[in-house]
Amino acid sequence: MGIFDEIKKKLSNEFIDIVEWLDNTQDTIVHRFERYQNEIKNGAQLIVREGQTAVFVNEGQLADVFEPGTYTLNTQNLPILTTLKGWKYGFNSPFKAEVYFVNTRLFTDEKWGTKNPITLNDDRFGLVEIRAFGTYAFKINDPGKFIVDIVGTDANFTNYEINEHLKSLISTRFTDTVGEANFPIELYAANTTELSETCKEVMQPEFNSVGISLEKFFIENVSMPEDLKKEIFEYSRIDKLDLDKLTKFKTAKAIEAAAANEGGTAGAGMGMGMGFVLAQQMGGMMNPMAAQQQMQPQQTSPVAPPPMPVQIQYFYAVNGQQAGPVSFDQLKALFANRTVNKDSLVWKQGMANWTAIKDVEELKSFLGGSTPPPLPSN
């Protein structure tokens, strides 16, 4: 380029005295105003629209921050910049400075998620893994700090450039928060609103430290492995059902399935026979009085049955709370599904104090070890 072309370019830019930025994108956070040799004329008009701020950087140092409005650039509204430059003779020549427009609107629907499963220790199911994902919204609340700490000299800074940092921060703080919450595993998915609010409070100081405000934070889903989910559903149903009836029902279903797997006429006959058995059992479950009458033989004279044996009822402790009473079989089922363990406290009528299952004689069968000793040698 010749010397005359350079002079022509310089003179053409001397007439540009309006400093403004119209955002035509949806993702730009910071835009640097391009001015020939960064020379802004004295008396130039600075237009800052709603949803923007203008940040002046002089020789790499933050000078001034302008809120929405129209400004005439002179020494009266640039006192900090004037002090930095040390001008003593008015404002008669162009000054060199960089102008960064910062988008202060709300950036919404930003996605986050856990890259790897989070391992938690549940009292009933042991070590379990969960994943989570959701959305968040943020805005720039301290443009000067954001320019200095994050943007630097980037001429066009977008939200994609900060999202990876923010998502990593969110994932880390989310992991810490759910680990300290110590909820039963099924309650994480049922309390996403409360968990979202707690996570937002924990993360807000981290965002503020770089000039960003976390405006919204949502957990859309907390997921777990399918086998664990089925186990939790099964546990929930067992906890609500009568265990004795459930055992009878499952036994009948198992017999029916075994009969259905047999081949030939014998299998068909067995299937029909088991179907009748199932019908009788189900009828007995629904109407125990009718079933008892069918099973009792016809007698010429009424005979009083012997008294029913008294079934021992147990109370048990879970998470410091008393539960029960339950029968021996029900307590055994609770032990099998890990609601209680060998150290859980139980009490029955006649016991002076609450005692661990492992120390109650008739409950030691839950723990195994019932194999008889070897026969004596001849």
Salt bridges, closest charged atoms under 4 A:
GLU20 OE1 - ARG49 NH2 2.89
GLU34 OE2 - ARG32 NE 3.50
GLU39 OE1 - LYS10 NZ 3.21
GLU39 OE2 - LYS96 NZ 3.22
GLU59 OE2 - LYS85 NZ 3.56
GLU98 OE2 - ARG32 NH1 3.91
ASP109 OD1 - LYS111 NZ 3.13
ASP122 OD2 - ARG124 NE 3.67
GLU164 OE2 - LYS167 NZ 3.18
ASP176 OD2 - ARG173 NH1 3.62
GLU186 OE1 - ARG124 NH2 2.66
GLU206 OE2 - ARG173 NH2 2.64
GLU226 OE2 - LYS229 NZ 3.45
GLU231 OE2 - ARG338 NH2 2.76
GLU234 OE1 - ARG237 NH2 2.84
GLU234 OE2 - LYS250 NZ 2.79
ASP244 OD2 - LYS248 NZ 3.69
ASP343 OD2 - LYS342 NZ 3.48
ASP343 OD1 - LYS358 NZ 3.21
GLU361 OE1 - LYS364 NZ 3.47
GLU362 OE2 - LYS348 NZ 2.62
